[in-house]
Amino acid sequence: MMAHKKLKVAIIGSGNIGTDLLVKIMRSELLECVLFAGRNNQSPGMQKAKDLQVHTSDRSIDALIDEADRYELVFDATSAQDHQLHAAILKQLNKVVIDMTPSNIGGMCVPAVNMDQCLTQQNVNMVTCGGQASIPIAYAIGQTQPDVEYIEVVSSISSKSAGPATRNNLDEYIETTEMGIAQFSGCGRTKAILNLNPAYPCIDMQTTVFALVPNPDMESLTLRTTEMVRTLQQYVPGYQLIVPPTLENGRIVIMVKVEGLGDYLPPYAGNLDIINCAAIAMAEEYAKKHEKTLGIR
C-alpha cells in the first residue's frame, strides 16, 4: 500500500504550545509542517524548529500571507487578541484554521465529543486545555443526568508550563471554558477556575469537575464517563481518571489527570498535551478527508 500524501500545515506562534505542536507533528504520518512562523528568530521555539530543519520565519502573519501557497491548514498558537486579526486574513486566504487560543471565534471542537461535526467548519476553536480535559466529562454528565443545576471545573497546572500567552489570556480562558462547558453539557450555570501552581517538583495537570444534580444516576454516569475516558485516551495517552464519579456532600465529583509525553516540556506539562493532541487528532481527520476528496493514496 502506498504511503499517505501528507497535508501541509503551518504553525503561527513559537511559544510552548506552538513548539510542542511542531514536535508532535514531526512524527505524524498525515501532517507535514512546512512553515513555522513567530516574531523572534532567537526564541527557544524558533531555535527548536531550525534544529528540526523546518522552514521558519520571524514575520508572523505576514509570512503566512506571502507564503500562502505552501500550506493548506494553519494552527494558530498566538493569543486570543491576535487570532481576531488572523481569523479574517486566513479566511480570505481560504485556509482551514485550528485555533489554539481562547478567542471563541470558530466553532468549539472537542474531538471526543464532536469531531465529525467540526470537519465541515473552516475555523475550529480548541477551547482551552482545561476545556479539553473537562468538557468530555461535563458532556457525560449532561448525557446521563436529567436536571443538572450547576457545573464547576477546577484545573491546576504547573506555573512553568504556562507561557506568556496563557497568562495574558486568563480572562478569555475562563470565559471560553465556561461557555464550552455550558454548550456541551446543556447546563446553564457553569464556572471555571485555573490554578497556576508554582510547586517544585512540578505538578501534573489535574482537573476536577463538580456537578449539582438533584437525583443523580451514578451508574449511568460511571459507564458513560468510562467510555469518554477510553475515547480520549485514543489521542491523549496520558489522560487518566483518578477519581471516578463519586457522590460527596450532595454533589458529584470527578477528577482526571493528564501526564504529558515530554515532547517539548517535561511530562508535567499535560496541559500542552491535552490541547495539542486534540488539535492534531482534528488535523489528521481533515487530512484523511482531504485525501479522500482528492482520491489520493
Sequence and secondary structure as in RCSB ss.txt:
>XXXX:A:sequence
MMAHKKLKVAIIGSGNIGTDLLVKIMRSELLECVLFAGRNNQSPGMQKAKDLQVHTSDRSIDALIDEADRYELVF
DATSAQDHQLHAAILKQLNKVVIDMTPSNIGGMCVPAVNMDQCLTQQNVNMVTCGGQASIPIAYAIGQTQPDVEY
IEVVSSISSKSAGPATRNNLDEYIETTEMGIAQFSGCGRTKAILNLNPAYPCIDMQTTVFALVPNPDMESLTLRT
TEMVRTLQQYVPGYQLIVPPTLENGRIVIMVKVEGLGDYLPPYAGNLDIINCAAIAMAEEYAKKHEKTLGIR
>XXXX:A:secstr
      EEEEEE  SHHHHHHHHHHTT SSEEEEEEE S TTSHHHHHHHHTT  EESSHHHHHHHTGGG SEEE
E S HHHHHHHHHHHHHTT EEEE STT  SEE  HHHHHHHHTT SEEE   HHHHHHHHHHHHHHHH S   E
EEEEEEEEGGG  HHHHHTHHHHHHHHHHHHHHHH  S EEEEEEEE  SS   EEEEEEEE SS  HHHHHHHH
HHHHHHHHTT TTEEEEEEEEEETTEEEEEEEE    SSS TT HHHHHHHHHHHHHHHHHHHHHHHHHT  
